[in-house]
Amino acid sequence: MSADRAELEARWLHLTREALPAVAETRGWPVRLDHCFQRILLDNACGGRWYDHIQGRPAYRRCDTQALARAVRLAEAALAGSADLHALNARSLEWRSKAVRRP
């Protein structure tokens, strides 16, 4: 694994396991757990259910670098307030054919 890829994976884990969950409640986000953020971000980075595009688990290790970079950018945008996590979650759930309830 290249140093760039290792840094990207480390950033992914920090964002989804620590940074996003830490602000979720105060921002009124629909999810709080790391695997929920990972689902939302990877689905949106892949343009559909991540498991239709990525073979194997953990998905962040198995996806191509470009997809992981897109997911990290989405996570950073959500953290910065420039991406709507509610909309990203709704899209993810639509791809998974689940009803979405917005606050």
C-alpha positions as CSV (number, residue, x, y, z in Angstrom):
1,M,0.0,0.0,0.0
2,S,1.3,3.4,-0.9
3,A,1.8,6.1,1.7
4,D,-0.8,8.2,-0.1
5,R,-3.4,5.4,0.2
6,A,-2.5,4.8,3.8
7,E,-3.0,8.5,4.6
8,L,-6.4,8.5,2.7
9,E,-7.5,5.4,4.7
10,A,-6.4,7.0,8.0
11,R,-8.3,10.2,7.1
12,W,-11.4,8.1,6.3
13,L,-11.3,6.3,9.6
14,H,-10.8,9.5,11.5
15,L,-13.7,11.3,9.8
16,T,-16.2,8.4,10.0
17,R,-15.2,7.1,13.5
18,E,-14.4,10.3,15.3
19,A,-15.0,13.7,13.6
20,L,-18.5,13.1,12.1
21,P,-20.0,11.2,15.1
22,A,-18.7,13.9,17.4
23,V,-20.8,16.6,15.8
24,A,-23.8,14.5,14.6
25,E,-26.1,15.3,17.5
26,T,-25.5,19.0,17.6
27,R,-26.2,19.2,13.9
28,G,-29.3,17.1,14.0
29,W,-28.0,14.5,11.6
30,P,-30.1,11.4,11.1
31,V,-27.2,9.1,12.0
32,R,-24.6,8.9,14.8
33,L,-22.7,5.6,14.2
34,D,-19.5,5.2,12.1
35,H,-20.9,2.4,9.9
36,C,-23.9,4.6,9.0
37,F,-21.6,7.5,7.9
38,Q,-19.6,5.0,6.0
39,R,-22.7,3.7,4.2
40,I,-23.9,7.1,3.3
41,L,-20.6,8.4,2.0
42,L,-19.5,5.3,0.1
43,D,-23.0,4.9,-1.5
44,N,-22.8,8.5,-2.7
45,A,-19.1,8.2,-3.8
46,C,-20.1,5.1,-5.8
47,G,-23.4,6.4,-7.2
48,G,-25.4,3.6,-5.7
49,R,-25.2,0.9,-3.1
50,W,-21.5,0.5,-2.4
51,Y,-21.7,-3.3,-2.3
52,D,-22.8,-3.3,-5.9
53,H,-19.5,-1.5,-6.8
54,I,-17.0,-2.8,-4.3
55,Q,-16.2,-6.5,-3.8
56,G,-15.3,-7.5,-0.3
57,R,-15.0,-6.0,3.1
58,P,-14.0,-3.7,4.7
59,A,-15.2,-1.6,1.8
60,Y,-12.8,1.3,2.4
61,R,-9.8,-1.1,1.9
62,R,-11.3,-2.8,-1.2
63,C,-12.6,0.2,-3.1
64,D,-10.4,2.0,-5.7
65,T,-8.5,5.1,-4.5
66,Q,-10.7,7.5,-6.6
67,A,-13.9,6.2,-4.9
68,L,-12.3,6.5,-1.5
69,A,-11.1,10.0,-2.2
70,R,-14.6,11.0,-3.3
71,A,-16.0,9.6,-0.1
72,V,-13.4,11.5,2.0
73,R,-14.2,14.7,0.2
74,L,-17.9,14.2,0.9
75,A,-17.1,13.6,4.6
76,E,-15.0,16.7,4.8
77,A,-17.7,18.7,3.0
78,A,-20.3,17.4,5.5
79,L,-18.1,18.3,8.4
80,A,-17.5,21.8,6.9
81,G,-21.2,22.3,6.4
82,S,-21.1,22.5,2.6
83,A,-22.6,19.1,2.0
84,D,-26.1,18.2,3.2
85,L,-25.9,15.0,5.1
86,H,-29.7,14.7,5.2
87,A,-29.8,14.7,1.4
88,L,-26.8,12.3,1.1
89,N,-28.6,9.9,3.5
90,A,-31.9,10.2,1.7
91,R,-30.2,9.3,-1.6
92,S,-28.4,6.4,0.0
93,L,-31.7,5.1,1.5
94,E,-33.5,5.5,-1.9
95,W,-30.9,3.3,-3.6
96,R,-31.6,0.8,-0.8
97,S,-35.4,1.2,-1.3
98,K,-36.0,2.4,2.3
99,A,-38.3,5.1,3.4
100,V,-36.8,8.4,4.5
101,R,-38.1,10.5,7.3
102,R,-36.8,14.1,7.6
103,P,-37.0,16.2,10.7
